[in-house]
Amino acid sequence: MTDLKQLIEDENKIETVVSSDIKFKGKMKFRSSLKIRGTFEGKIETEGFLIIGREAVVSADISAKIVSISGEVNGKIKASQGIHLHKNSRTRGDIITPDLMMEQGAFFNGTCIMDEKS
């Protein structure tokens, strides 16, 4: 989890950042780390980390290794290692993960299935 904390704290360590002024619709597929600060609608598949920034609004089905949410996500999320819901985040949809971390002040509305780690 140290890798994720470093990525969240230092945006320079993230491979790709979708800026806050970008609105994107479609399917994203990648291997490393991505931070979304803007708006995205569609589907996201990755073997790496997905970081949803505070100002981000994402409506998507997500499949990732680790998902960190500080902004807003609507859709199904499947994470093979873990999901982190940070303070003031808003998550609506079903989640499947072996490890869930939810800070006080995070909003979650949906079902959670705690799957064993892959």
N, C-alpha and C positions, 0 to 999 in steps of 0.2 A: 504493500500500500504506500510505501515511501515514494515510489515512482509516480503514483497518481498525485500525491500531495505536491511533489515538485512540479508536475505539469500544471496543476491548478494555480500554484503560486507564481510560476515563472512562464509566461506565455511564450517566451523565446525558445523553450524546450519542446514546444508542440510543433509537429511537422507542418500542419496546415491550420489556418484560422479563417473561418468564414466571418467576415467583418459585419458589424452591426448595421451597416447600410445596404447589405445584400439580402435580397429576397430570392430564394431558390426553390424550384419545384422539380421533382423527379426522383431518381434513384441514385444513391451514393454508395459506392463499394470501394473500400480501401483497406490497407493492412496495418498501418501504424496509428498515430494519434491525430485526432481532429477536435478542434474547438469550434463550436457554433456560437456566434454572438448575434447573428441576424435571425432571419425567418426562414424556416425550411418546412416543406410539405412533401411527403412521399414515403420513401423506404430507405433505411440505412443498414448496411451490412459491413461489419469489420471484424478483424481478428485482434484489433487493438483497443485503445481507449477512446471513448467518446465523451467529451466534456461539453455540457450545455451551459453556457454563460448566463449571468444574471439577467441580461437584457434579451436573451433568446426566446423565441416562440417556435416550438417544433411540434408539428402534427405528423407523426410518422410511426410506422412499425419499425422497431429497432432490434438488431441482433448484434451484440458486441461482447468483448471480453469483460470490460468494466465500463459502466456508465455512471458519470458524475453529473448530477442535475442541480443547478443553482437557479435556473430560469423556469420556463413553462414547457411541459411536454404533455401531449395528448396522443395516446396510442399504446399499443402493446410493446413491452420491452422484455427481451430475453438476454440475460447477461450470464456468460459461462463462469465468471468469477465473482462479480458483485455489482451492486447498485448502491450509490450514495445519494441520499436526498438531503440537500443542505438547507439551512435556515432560509425561510421565505421562498423556497421552491414550490412549484405547483405541478403535481403529477396526477393525470387522470388517465386511467387505463390499467390493464392487467400486467403484472410483472412476474417473471419466472427467473429465479436466481438462487444460488446456494448461500449467498451472504448479502444481507440488507442492513445498511446503516442509515438511520433516519435521525437527523438533528431536531431538537425542539424547535417548533415554529415552522417545520416543513408541512406541506399539505399533500395528502395522498388519498385519492378516491379510486378504488378498484379492488381487485383481488390479488393476493400474493401467494405464489406457490414456491416453497423453499425446496429447490431441487438440489440433489447432491452435486458437489464439485466434479467437473469433468477431469 
